[in-house]
Each structure stands twice: as C-alpha cells, then as structure tokens.
Amino acid sequence: MGSLYADQVGVMGITEKRNVCVSYKYELPTGDLLAGSPTVVQVGGTDMVVSSISRNATILTYHHETVGIAQAVVFSITGGVGVVSGEKRFKISCATSASPPETLDAIILLVVQDEE
C-alpha cells in the first residue's frame, strides 16, 4: 500500500493482508526522529487485525519521496472472516526524540471492499 499522508485513502479487499507505512516526515521538526514503540488502533471497531507495528529501520522510497530512518510507522493490516466492507479508520501514535518527548498522532482511512 505504501506511505499514506492525511489526504490519501488506502483500499484493500476483505481477505487481503496489506503492509502500511505512515510517514511523519513533514510533522517531525528538523533533527527529531520517531522513538519508542508506536501504537496502531482501529477506531470504532475491532474487525481488522493490526500486526508487526514498528518504526521504519531503513530508508523508504514511495512515489519518488524518500522517508528517512525512524520517520515512519510501518505495520500490517489483515482482514478475514467477520470483516464488514466499508471505511475503517486507524489511529497511529508514536513518541519523538524531542526533549521533552512529544507524541505525534495520525488518523488514516482505509476502504475495505468486497472481493467479487
């Protein structure tokens, strides 16, 4: 699925597993990085499975845009039995290396479609 920014929407099928990267490149002040253990929570539901949540450990490139190490949160989303098609929102939170530490939040929208 690649990096998502506030104005983008991901799309997946009900039974698919997708890897997601949410970039904080433009939210981080110069010199700051993401730190600690990020969290990803489905907002208003529990039918999707979120796993493998971490900060990016390598430089990523998406749509000709470079995202430096520890500037994005990466994770997987899995659908399956019991998943209802429609819009799903996920809240991503991660601390920063700022002193004192800050917490950056993002909400992404994922459209889950029936597979026919």
N, CA, C and O atoms as CSV, one atom per row, in Angstrom:
chain,resi,resn,atom,element,x,y,z
A,1,MET,N,N,0.833,-1.185,0.000
A,1,MET,CA,C,0.000,0.000,0.000
A,1,MET,C,C,0.872,1.241,0.000
A,1,MET,O,O,0.494,2.242,-0.607
A,2,GLY,N,N,2.025,1.216,0.657
A,2,GLY,CA,C,2.926,2.349,0.654
A,2,GLY,C,C,2.594,3.384,1.700
A,2,GLY,O,O,1.732,3.173,2.553
A,3,SER,N,N,3.286,4.505,1.628
A,3,SER,CA,C,3.095,5.580,2.602
A,3,SER,C,C,1.744,6.248,2.420
A,3,SER,O,O,1.285,6.468,1.299
A,4,LEU,N,N,1.127,6.561,3.525
A,4,LEU,CA,C,-0.130,7.302,3.487
A,4,LEU,C,C,0.076,8.651,4.145
A,4,LEU,O,O,0.750,8.750,5.171
A,5,TYR,N,N,-0.490,9.668,3.573
A,5,TYR,CA,C,-0.496,11.001,4.149
A,5,TYR,C,C,-1.951,11.351,4.453
A,5,TYR,O,O,-2.858,10.624,4.048
A,6,ALA,N,N,-2.177,12.425,5.144
A,6,ALA,CA,C,-3.519,12.764,5.617
A,6,ALA,C,C,-4.558,12.804,4.501
A,6,ALA,O,O,-5.726,12.500,4.744
A,7,ASP,N,N,-4.161,13.170,3.289
A,7,ASP,CA,C,-5.137,13.326,2.217
A,7,ASP,C,C,-5.258,12.087,1.329
A,7,ASP,O,O,-5.886,12.150,0.273
A,8,GLN,N,N,-4.673,10.970,1.735
A,8,GLN,CA,C,-4.744,9.762,0.936
A,8,GLN,C,C,-5.592,8.707,1.621
A,8,GLN,O,O,-5.730,8.693,2.844
A,9,VAL,N,N,-6.163,7.811,0.800
A,9,VAL,CA,C,-7.005,6.737,1.301
A,9,VAL,C,C,-6.478,5.424,0.734
A,9,VAL,O,O,-6.275,5.304,-0.474
A,10,GLY,N,N,-6.258,4.440,1.606
A,10,GLY,CA,C,-5.856,3.112,1.154
A,10,GLY,C,C,-7.079,2.279,0.832
A,10,GLY,O,O,-8.156,2.500,1.386
A,11,VAL,N,N,-6.910,1.314,-0.073
A,11,VAL,CA,C,-8.005,0.430,-0.464
A,11,VAL,C,C,-7.495,-1.004,-0.395
A,11,VAL,O,O,-6.382,-1.291,-0.836
A,12,MET,N,N,-8.313,-1.911,0.161
A,12,MET,CA,C,-7.946,-3.323,0.201
A,12,MET,C,C,-9.189,-4.190,0.158
A,12,MET,O,O,-10.290,-3.726,0.456
A,13,GLY,N,N,-9.012,-5.455,-0.216
A,13,GLY,CA,C,-10.093,-6.423,-0.208
A,13,GLY,C,C,-10.278,-7.004,1.190
A,13,GLY,O,O,-9.362,-6.956,2.011
A,14,ILE,N,N,-11.446,-7.544,1.458
A,14,ILE,CA,C,-11.793,-8.057,2.783
A,14,ILE,C,C,-10.804,-9.110,3.285
A,14,ILE,O,O,-10.477,-9.117,4.472
A,15,THR,N,N,-10.323,-9.992,2.418
A,15,THR,CA,C,-9.457,-11.086,2.875
A,15,THR,C,C,-7.964,-10.801,2.679
A,15,THR,O,O,-7.136,-11.671,2.945
A,16,GLU,N,N,-7.615,-9.617,2.227
A,16,GLU,CA,C,-6.217,-9.302,1.949
A,16,GLU,C,C,-5.438,-8.936,3.212
A,16,GLU,O,O,-6.007,-8.561,4.237
A,17,LYS,N,N,-4.119,-9.058,3.096
A,17,LYS,CA,C,-3.195,-8.528,4.095
A,17,LYS,C,C,-2.381,-7.457,3.388
A,17,LYS,O,O,-1.833,-7.700,2.313
A,18,ARG,N,N,-2.300,-6.274,3.984
A,18,ARG,CA,C,-1.570,-5.167,3.384
A,18,ARG,C,C,-0.545,-4.621,4.354
A,18,ARG,O,O,-0.788,-4.533,5.558
A,19,ASN,N,N,0.606,-4.256,3.811
A,19,ASN,CA,C,1.632,-3.558,4.581
A,19,ASN,C,C,1.398,-2.064,4.414
A,19,ASN,O,O,1.156,-1.585,3.306
A,20,VAL,N,N,1.473,-1.336,5.512
A,20,VAL,CA,C,1.183,0.100,5.505
A,20,VAL,C,C,2.378,0.853,6.080
A,20,VAL,O,O,3.030,0.388,7.015
A,21,CYS,N,N,2.651,2.009,5.515
A,21,CYS,CA,C,3.696,2.903,6.015
A,21,CYS,C,C,3.080,4.289,6.154
A,21,CYS,O,O,2.599,4.859,5.175
A,22,VAL,N,N,3.095,4.825,7.360
A,22,VAL,CA,C,2.568,6.174,7.601
A,22,VAL,C,C,3.746,7.088,7.901
A,22,VAL,O,O,4.420,6.936,8.919
A,23,SER,N,N,3.985,8.030,7.011
A,23,SER,CA,C,5.137,8.919,7.129
A,23,SER,C,C,4.830,10.111,8.031
A,23,SER,O,O,3.775,10.737,7.927
A,24,TYR,N,N,5.773,10.405,8.913
A,24,TYR,CA,C,5.711,11.602,9.759
A,24,TYR,C,C,6.796,12.595,9.336
A,24,TYR,O,O,7.105,13.534,10.070
A,25,LYS,N,N,7.366,12.385,8.160
A,25,LYS,CA,C,8.488,13.194,7.676
A,25,LYS,C,C,8.235,14.696,7.818
A,25,LYS,O,O,9.121,15.434,8.250
A,26,TYR,N,N,7.057,15.143,7.464
A,26,TYR,CA,C,6.777,16.582,7.477
A,26,TYR,C,C,6.242,17.077,8.820
A,26,TYR,O,O,6.107,18.285,9.019
A,27,GLU,N,N,5.939,16.169,9.740
A,27,GLU,CA,C,5.493,16.570,11.072
A,27,GLU,C,C,6.645,16.665,12.061
A,27,GLU,O,O,6.541,17.354,13.076
A,28,LEU,N,N,7.748,15.971,11.766
A,28,LEU,CA,C,8.891,15.970,12.681
A,28,LEU,C,C,9.736,17.229,12.501
A,28,LEU,O,O,10.124,17.556,11.380
A,29,PRO,N,N,10.023,17.936,13.588
A,29,PRO,CA,C,10.932,19.074,13.485
A,29,PRO,C,C,12.329,18.592,13.056
A,29,PRO,O,O,12.692,17.442,13.305
A,30,THR,N,N,13.091,19.454,12.426
A,30,THR,CA,C,14.439,19.106,11.980
A,30,THR,C,C,15.253,18.514,13.123
A,30,THR,O,O,15.333,19.092,14.207
A,31,GLY,N,N,15.851,17.362,12.872
A,31,GLY,CA,C,16.687,16.706,13.865
A,31,GLY,C,C,15.967,15.716,14.753
A,31,GLY,O,O,16.614,14.897,15.404
A,32,ASP,N,N,14.633,15.768,14.800
A,32,ASP,CA,C,13.874,14.822,15.625
A,32,ASP,C,C,13.527,13.579,14.820
A,32,ASP,O,O,13.382,13.631,13.599
A,33,LEU,N,N,13.398,12.475,15.519
A,33,LEU,CA,C,13.006,11.205,14.919
A,33,LEU,C,C,11.889,10.589,15.745
A,33,LEU,O,O,11.623,11.029,16.863
A,34,LEU,N,N,11.240,9.577,15.201
A,34,LEU,CA,C,10.286,8.810,15.990
A,34,LEU,C,C,11.068,7.944,16.966
A,34,LEU,O,O,12.168,7.487,16.656
A,35,ALA,N,N,10.500,7.721,18.142
A,35,ALA,CA,C,11.190,6.955,19.185
A,35,ALA,C,C,10.182,6.059,19.887
A,35,ALA,O,O,8.973,6.254,19.767
A,36,GLY,N,N,10.686,5.087,20.612
A,36,GLY,CA,C,9.811,4.217,21.388
A,36,GLY,C,C,9.021,3.258,20.527
A,36,GLY,O,O,9.379,2.988,19.381
A,37,SER,N,N,7.943,2.748,21.093
A,37,SER,CA,C,7.099,1.754,20.418
A,37,SER,C,C,5.814,2.400,19.934
A,37,SER,O,O,4.991,2.813,20.751
A,38,PRO,N,N,5.621,2.497,18.624
A,38,PRO,CA,C,4.382,3.085,18.106
A,38,PRO,C,C,3.179,2.189,18.390
A,38,PRO,O,O,3.319,0.989,18.623
A,39,THR,N,N,2.001,2.795,18.364
A,39,THR,CA,C,0.755,2.039,18.507
A,39,THR,C,C,-0.144,2.315,17.315
A,39,THR,O,O,-0.123,3.406,16.746
A,40,VAL,N,N,-0.934,1.314,16.944
A,40,VAL,CA,C,-1.934,1.448,15.879
A,40,VAL,C,C,-3.210,0.805,16.387
A,40,VAL,O,O,-3.211,-0.364,16.773
A,41,VAL,N,N,-4.304,1.571,16.388
A,41,VAL,CA,C,-5.580,1.093,16.916
A,41,VAL,C,C,-6.679,1.391,15.910
A,41,VAL,O,O,-6.756,2.499,15.378
A,42,GLN,N,N,-7.533,0.400,15.648
A,42,GLN,CA,C,-8.698,0.646,14.806
A,42,GLN,C,C,-9.678,1.495,15.602
A,42,GLN,O,O,-9.988,1.179,16.751
A,43,VAL,N,N,-10.161,2.561,14.999
A,43,VAL,CA,C,-11.092,3.479,15.655
A,43,VAL,C,C,-12.519,3.023,15.362
A,43,VAL,O,O,-12.912,2.900,14.202
A,44,GLY,N,N,-13.290,2.773,16.420
A,44,GLY,CA,C,-14.701,2.419,16.247
A,44,GLY,C,C,-14.940,1.004,15.769
A,44,GLY,O,O,-15.990,0.723,15.190
A,45,GLY,N,N,-14.003,0.110,15.993
A,45,GLY,CA,C,-14.207,-1.274,15.575
A,45,GLY,C,C,-13.037,-2.148,15.974
A,45,GLY,O,O,-12.000,-1.662,16.427
A,46,THR,N,N,-13.224,-3.449,15.797
A,46,THR,CA,C,-12.164,-4.401,16.130
A,46,THR,C,C,-12.088,-5.536,15.113
A,46,THR,O,O,-11.476,-6.568,15.386
A,47,ASP,N,N,-12.703,-5.358,13.940
A,47,ASP,CA,C,-12.769,-6.471,12.995
A,47,ASP,C,C,-11.498,-6.662,12.165
A,47,ASP,O,O,-11.326,-7.718,11.558
A,48,MET,N,N,-10.611,-5.681,12.123
A,48,MET,CA,C,-9.361,-5.796,11.374
A,48,MET,C,C,-8.234,-6.159,12.345
A,48,MET,O,O,-8.265,-5.765,13.510
A,49,VAL,N,N,-7.243,-6.910,11.863
A,49,VAL,CA,C,-6.103,-7.306,12.684
A,49,VAL,C,C,-4.902,-6.455,12.287
A,49,VAL,O,O,-4.511,-6.418,11.120
A,50,VAL,N,N,-4.323,-5.772,13.270
A,50,VAL,CA,C,-3.127,-4.956,13.051
A,50,VAL,C,C,-1.949,-5.688,13.690
A,50,VAL,O,O,-2.038,-6.125,14.837
A,51,SER,N,N,-0.843,-5.823,12.952
A,51,SER,CA,C,0.314,-6.556,13.475
A,51,SER,C,C,1.620,-5.941,12.973
A,51,SER,O,O,1.620,-5.045,12.129
A,52,SER,N,N,2.719,-6.439,13.506
A,52,SER,CA,C,4.080,-6.058,13.089
A,52,SER,C,C,4.294,-4.542,13.099
A,52,SER,O,O,4.819,-3.977,12.139
A,53,ILE,N,N,3.887,-3.894,14.180
A,53,ILE,CA,C,3.972,-2.431,14.298
A,53,ILE,C,C,5.398,-2.043,14.713
A,53,ILE,O,O,5.921,-2.555,15.702
A,54,SER,N,N,6.019,-1.137,13.952
A,54,SER,CA,C,7.365,-0.661,14.296
A,54,SER,C,C,7.660,0.664,13.588
A,54,SER,O,O,6.920,1.105,12.709
A,55,ARG,N,N,8.764,1.279,14.005
A,55,ARG,CA,C,9.299,2.420,13.265
A,55,ARG,C,C,10.103,1.862,12.098
A,55,ARG,O,O,10.651,0.765,12.205
A,56,ASN,N,N,10.188,2.592,10.982
A,56,ASN,CA,C,10.969,2.083,9.859
A,56,ASN,C,C,12.455,2.072,10.201
A,56,ASN,O,O,13.000,3.064,10.684
A,57,ALA,N,N,13.104,0.933,9.943
A,57,ALA,CA,C,14.520,0.756,10.262
A,57,ALA,C,C,15.423,0.991,9.056
A,57,ALA,O,O,16.648,0.963,9.173
A,58,THR,N,N,14.809,1.222,7.895
A,58,THR,CA,C,15.572,1.503,6.678
A,58,THR,C,C,14.971,2.716,5.992
A,58,THR,O,O,13.834,3.097,6.272
A,59,ILE,N,N,15.738,3.322,5.091
A,59,ILE,CA,C,15.221,4.426,4.291
A,59,ILE,C,C,14.192,3.861,3.313
A,59,ILE,O,O,14.439,2.844,2.663
A,60,LEU,N,N,13.047,4.517,3.210
A,60,LEU,CA,C,11.974,4.085,2.319
A,60,LEU,C,C,11.797,5.083,1.185
A,60,LEU,O,O,12.034,6.278,1.361
A,61,THR,N,N,11.385,4.598,0.034
A,61,THR,CA,C,11.060,5.476,-1.084
A,61,THR,C,C,9.672,5.126,-1.570
A,61,THR,O,O,9.372,3.959,-1.824
A,62,TYR,N,N,8.814,6.141,-1.700
A,62,TYR,CA,C,7.442,5.950,-2.146
A,62,TYR,C,C,7.048,7.140,-2.995
A,62,TYR,O,O,7.155,8.283,-2.551
A,63,HIS,N,N,6.595,6.887,-4.208
A,63,HIS,CA,C,6.235,7.962,-5.148
A,63,HIS,C,C,7.344,9.008,-5.240
A,63,HIS,O,O,7.082,10.209,-5.162
A,64,HIS,N,N,8.564,8.551,-5.403
A,64,HIS,CA,C,9.746,9.413,-5.554
A,64,HIS,C,C,10.035,10.250,-4.314
A,64,HIS,O,O,10.786,11.222,-4.385
A,65,GLU,N,N,9.457,9.889,-3.199
A,65,GLU,CA,C,9.656,10.600,-1.936
A,65,GLU,C,C,10.478,9.714,-1.006
A,65,GLU,O,O,10.120,8.560,-0.771
A,66,THR,N,N,11.579,10.248,-0.475
A,66,THR,CA,C,12.421,9.493,0.444
A,66,THR,C,C,11.991,9.778,1.878
A,66,THR,O,O,11.828,10.932,2.275
A,67,VAL,N,N,11.811,8.707,2.646
A,67,VAL,CA,C,11.457,8.813,4.060
A,67,VAL,C,C,12.615,8.216,4.845
A,67,VAL,O,O,12.912,7.028,4.718
A,68,GLY,N,N,13.268,9.042,5.660
A,68,GLY,CA,C,14.443,8.614,6.401
A,68,GLY,C,C,14.127,7.613,7.497
A,68,GLY,O,O,12.971,7.418,7.871
A,69,ILE,N,N,15.175,6.983,8.003
A,69,ILE,CA,C,15.049,6.024,9.099
A,69,ILE,C,C,14.364,6.698,10.296
A,69,ILE,O,O,14.677,7.840,10.632
A,70,ALA,N,N,13.434,5.989,10.931
A,70,ALA,CA,C,12.683,6.451,12.102
A,70,ALA,C,C,11.851,7.705,11.825
A,70,ALA,O,O,11.665,8.546,12.705
A,71,GLN,N,N,11.350,7.816,10.576
A,71,GLN,CA,C,10.442,8.905,10.225
A,71,GLN,C,C,9.062,8.387,9.832
A,71,GLN,O,O,8.207,9.163,9.405
A,72,ALA,N,N,8.839,7.079,9.972
A,72,ALA,CA,C,7.547,6.490,9.597
A,72,ALA,C,C,7.219,5.333,10.540
A,72,ALA,O,O,8.099,4.741,11.165
A,73,VAL,N,N,5.927,5.035,10.618
A,73,VAL,CA,C,5.457,3.852,11.337
A,73,VAL,C,C,4.999,2.855,10.278
A,73,VAL,O,O,4.234,3.200,9.377
A,74,VAL,N,N,5.473,1.618,10.394
A,74,VAL,CA,C,5.105,0.565,9.450
A,74,VAL,C,C,4.365,-0.547,10.202
A,74,VAL,O,O,4.666,-0.842,11.358
A,75,PHE,N,N,3.393,-1.152,9.519
A,75,PHE,CA,C,2.607,-2.209,10.129
A,75,PHE,C,C,1.836,-2.959,9.054
A,75,PHE,O,O,1.819,-2.550,7.893
A,76,SER,N,N,1.201,-4.055,9.444
A,76,SER,CA,C,0.356,-4.834,8.539
A,76,SER,C,C,-1.081,-4.800,9.029
A,76,SER,O,O,-1.343,-4.764,10.231
A,77,ILE,N,N,-2.015,-4.812,8.073
A,77,ILE,CA,C,-3.443,-4.893,8.372
A,77,ILE,C,C,-3.990,-6.095,7.631
A,77,ILE,O,O,-3.735,-6.279,6.441
A,78,THR,N,N,-4.755,-6.922,8.359
A,78,THR,CA,C,-5.327,-8.126,7.766
A,78,THR,C,C,-6.834,-8.123,7.968
A,78,THR,O,O,-7.333,-7.796,9.045
A,79,GLY,N,N,-7.547,-8.492,6.911
A,79,GLY,CA,C,-8.991,-8.671,7.007
A,79,GLY,C,C,-9.284,-10.128,7.335
A,79,GLY,O,O,-8.494,-10.781,8.016
A,80,GLY,N,N,-10.419,-10.644,6.854
A,80,GLY,CA,C,-10.748,-12.047,7.066
A,80,GLY,C,C,-12.212,-12.250,7.387
A,80,GLY,O,O,-13.045,-11.376,7.147
A,81,VAL,N,N,-12.514,-13.420,7.935
A,81,VAL,CA,C,-13.891,-13.780,8.281
A,81,VAL,C,C,-14.434,-12.793,9.314
A,81,VAL,O,O,-13.766,-12.484,10.301
A,82,GLY,N,N,-15.626,-12.312,9.082
A,82,GLY,CA,C,-16.255,-11.388,10.019
A,82,GLY,C,C,-15.993,-9.922,9.726
A,82,GLY,O,O,-16.561,-9.046,10.378
A,83,VAL,N,N,-15.128,-9.646,8.737
A,83,VAL,CA,C,-14.843,-8.253,8.381
A,83,VAL,C,C,-15.965,-7.730,7.495
A,83,VAL,O,O,-16.362,-8.384,6.531
A,84,VAL,N,N,-16.467,-6.564,7.823
A,84,VAL,CA,C,-17.523,-5.922,7.056
A,84,VAL,C,C,-16.887,-4.878,6.144
A,84,VAL,O,O,-16.041,-4.101,6.587
A,85,SER,N,N,-17.284,-4.855,4.882
A,85,SER,CA,C,-16.730,-3.859,3.962
A,85,SER,C,C,-17.146,-2.459,4.390
A,85,SER,O,O,-18.156,-2.275,5.070
A,86,GLY,N,N,-16.358,-1.487,3.985
A,86,GLY,CA,C,-16.661,-0.091,4.304
A,86,GLY,C,C,-15.410,0.655,4.723
A,86,GLY,O,O,-14.295,0.155,4.578
A,87,GLU,N,N,-15.606,1.844,5.240
A,87,GLU,CA,C,-14.488,2.681,5.674
A,87,GLU,C,C,-14.023,2.284,7.066
A,87,GLU,O,O,-14.831,2.108,7.978
A,88,LYS,N,N,-12.712,2.145,7.219
A,88,LYS,CA,C,-12.100,1.824,8.510
A,88,LYS,C,C,-11.079,2.915,8.817
A,88,LYS,O,O,-10.320,3.329,7.940
A,89,ARG,N,N,-11.064,3.372,10.053
A,89,ARG,CA,C,-10.098,4.378,10.479
A,89,ARG,C,C,-9.143,3.760,11.495
A,89,ARG,O,O,-9.528,2.930,12.318
A,90,PHE,N,N,-7.885,4.193,11.411
A,90,PHE,CA,C,-6.854,3.702,12.315
A,90,PHE,C,C,-6.093,4.891,12.875
A,90,PHE,O,O,-5.713,5.801,12.139
A,91,LYS,N,N,-5.871,4.877,14.198
A,91,LYS,CA,C,-5.097,5.926,14.850
A,91,LYS,C,C,-3.692,5.390,15.100
A,91,LYS,O,O,-3.510,4.346,15.727
A,92,ILE,N,N,-2.703,6.128,14.596
A,92,ILE,CA,C,-1.303,5.775,14.754
A,92,ILE,C,C,-0.680,6.812,15.676
A,92,ILE,O,O,-0.823,8.013,15.447
A,93,SER,N,N,0.014,6.355,16.725
A,93,SER,CA,C,0.666,7.248,17.683
A,93,SER,C,C,2.106,6.805,17.877
A,93,SER,O,O,2.405,5.611,17.903
A,94,CYS,N,N,3.005,7.797,18.013
A,94,CYS,CA,C,4.401,7.470,18.278
A,94,CYS,C,C,5.067,8.656,18.966
A,94,CYS,O,O,4.803,9.814,18.642
A,95,ALA,N,N,5.935,8.341,19.920
A,95,ALA,CA,C,6.724,9.367,20.604
A,95,ALA,C,C,7.840,9.844,19.684
A,95,ALA,O,O,8.165,9.198,18.687
A,96,THR,N,N,8.421,10.987,20.038
A,96,THR,CA,C,9.547,11.532,19.280
A,96,THR,C,C,10.784,11.614,20.163
A,96,THR,O,O,10.721,11.400,21.374
A,97,SER,N,N,11.902,11.926,19.535
A,97,SER,CA,C,13.164,12.075,20.261
A,97,SER,C,C,13.336,13.475,20.838
A,97,SER,O,O,14.385,13.783,21.404
A,98,ALA,N,N,12.316,14.333,20.703
A,98,ALA,CA,C,12.391,15.697,21.230
A,98,ALA,C,C,12.583,15.668,22.744
A,98,ALA,O,O,12.282,14.671,23.401
A,99,SER,N,N,13.081,16.760,23.280
A,99,SER,CA,C,13.257,16.863,24.723
A,99,SER,C,C,12.497,18.095,25.212
A,99,SER,O,O,12.885,19.214,24.874
A,100,PRO,N,N,11.438,17.932,25.989
A,100,PRO,CA,C,10.825,16.666,26.404
A,100,PRO,C,C,10.136,15.983,25.208
A,100,PRO,O,O,9.786,16.649,24.234
A,101,PRO,N,N,9.941,14.653,25.283
A,101,PRO,CA,C,9.341,13.915,24.166
A,101,PRO,C,C,7.932,14.408,23.846
A,101,PRO,O,O,7.163,14.783,24.731
A,102,GLU,N,N,7.627,14.393,22.576
A,102,GLU,CA,C,6.280,14.696,22.108
A,102,GLU,C,C,5.656,13.400,21.620
A,102,GLU,O,O,6.356,12.407,21.416
A,103,THR,N,N,4.346,13.405,21.434
A,103,THR,CA,C,3.660,12.280,20.812
A,103,THR,C,C,2.949,12.791,19.577
A,103,THR,O,O,2.167,13.739,19.645
A,104,LEU,N,N,3.225,12.155,18.445
A,104,LEU,CA,C,2.574,12.520,17.190
A,104,LEU,C,C,1.490,11.501,16.879
A,104,LEU,O,O,1.710,10.296,16.998
A,105,ASP,N,N,0.319,11.986,16.480
A,105,ASP,CA,C,-0.808,11.131,16.133
A,105,ASP,C,C,-1.190,11.354,14.683
A,105,ASP,O,O,-1.016,12.446,14.142
A,106,ALA,N,N,-1.709,10.319,14.065
A,106,ALA,CA,C,-2.261,10.412,12.713
A,106,ALA,C,C,-3.472,9.502,12.647
A,106,ALA,O,O,-3.539,8.486,13.340
A,107,ILE,N,N,-4.422,9.869,11.815
A,107,ILE,CA,C,-5.577,9.016,11.538
A,107,ILE,C,C,-5.538,8.719,10.042
A,107,ILE,O,O,-5.458,9.637,9.226
A,108,ILE,N,N,-5.595,7.439,9.686
A,108,ILE,CA,C,-5.674,7.098,8.268
A,108,ILE,C,C,-7.009,6.431,7.987
A,108,ILE,O,O,-7.625,5.842,8.875
A,109,LEU,N,N,-7.442,6.534,6.750
A,109,LEU,CA,C,-8.690,5.948,6.295
A,109,LEU,C,C,-8.359,4.812,5.338
A,109,LEU,O,O,-7.556,4.978,4.420
A,110,LEU,N,N,-8.974,3.672,5.554
A,110,LEU,CA,C,-8.794,2.510,4.700
A,110,LEU,C,C,-10.175,2.050,4.245
A,110,LEU,O,O,-11.060,1.823,5.070
A,111,VAL,N,N,-10.357,1.914,2.943
A,111,VAL,CA,C,-11.620,1.414,2.411
A,111,VAL,C,C,-11.471,-0.074,2.146
A,111,VAL,O,O,-10.628,-0.489,1.350
A,112,VAL,N,N,-12.285,-0.868,2.811
A,112,VAL,CA,C,-12.262,-2.324,2.646
A,112,VAL,C,C,-13.410,-2.698,1.728
A,112,VAL,O,O,-14.572,-2.394,1.998
A,113,GLN,N,N,-13.058,-3.368,0.629
A,113,GLN,CA,C,-14.046,-3.704,-0.395
A,113,GLN,C,C,-14.324,-5.194,-0.449
A,113,GLN,O,O,-13.441,-6.016,-0.202
A,114,ASP,N,N,-15.597,-5.540,-0.786
A,114,ASP,CA,C,-15.938,-6.933,-1.042
A,114,ASP,C,C,-15.139,-7.423,-2.229
A,114,ASP,O,O,-14.904,-6.675,-3.178
A,115,GLU,N,N,-14.716,-8.691,-2.179
A,115,GLU,CA,C,-13.979,-9.274,-3.296
A,115,GLU,C,C,-14.943,-10.130,-4.108
A,115,GLU,O,O,-15.425,-11.157,-3.630
A,116,GLU,N,N,-15.214,-9.712,-5.309
A,116,GLU,CA,C,-16.167,-10.450,-6.153
A,116,GLU,C,C,-15.514,-10.876,-7.423
A,116,GLU,O,O,-16.153,-11.509,-8.263
